[in-house]
Amino acid sequence: MYGESHNLDIYLEFVTNQITELLSNYGPIAGIWLDGIAVPLSRPDKIHLFKTDKLYDRIHELQKQTLFPTSNNF
C-alpha cells in the first residue's frame, strides 16, 4: 500500500476532485464515506500521508452539514 510505485498525491488529488464535484453539483450531501479509510487509520505513523484533515476542511468549505467520519473528527 505504501510502496514506491504508488503516487499517493495523485490519488488524493483525484479523490478531492471527485468529492468537490459531488458537493458542488449534486445538491445537499449528508455524508461522505471513504471505503477503506480504516486501513490508513490503523497506521498512526502513516495517517498524516492521507491528509484527512485537509479533505475534512474541503468538505466543510463546500457543505458544512456533511458528515465525514475519521478517527480525528465526526
C-alpha positions, 0 to 999 in steps of 0.5 A, spaced: 500 500 500 505 504 501 510 502 496 514 506 491 510 505 485 504 508 488 503 516 487 499 517 493 498 525 491 495 523 485 490 519 488 488 524 493 488 529 488 483 525 484 479 523 490 478 531 492 476 532 485 471 527 485 468 529 492 468 537 490 464 535 484 459 531 488 458 537 493 458 542 488 453 539 483 449 534 486 445 538 491 445 537 499 450 531 501 449 528 508 455 524 508 461 522 505 464 515 506 471 513 504 471 505 503 477 503 506 479 509 510 480 504 516 486 501 513 490 508 513 487 509 520 490 503 523 497 506 521 498 512 526 505 513 523 502 513 516 495 517 517 498 524 516 500 521 508 492 521 507 491 528 509 484 527 512 484 533 515 485 537 509 479 533 505 475 534 512 476 542 511 474 541 503 468 538 505 466 543 510 468 549 505 463 546 500 457 543 505 458 544 512 452 539 514 456 533 511 458 528 515 465 525 514 467 520 519 475 519 521 478 517 527 480 525 528 473 528 527 465 526 526 
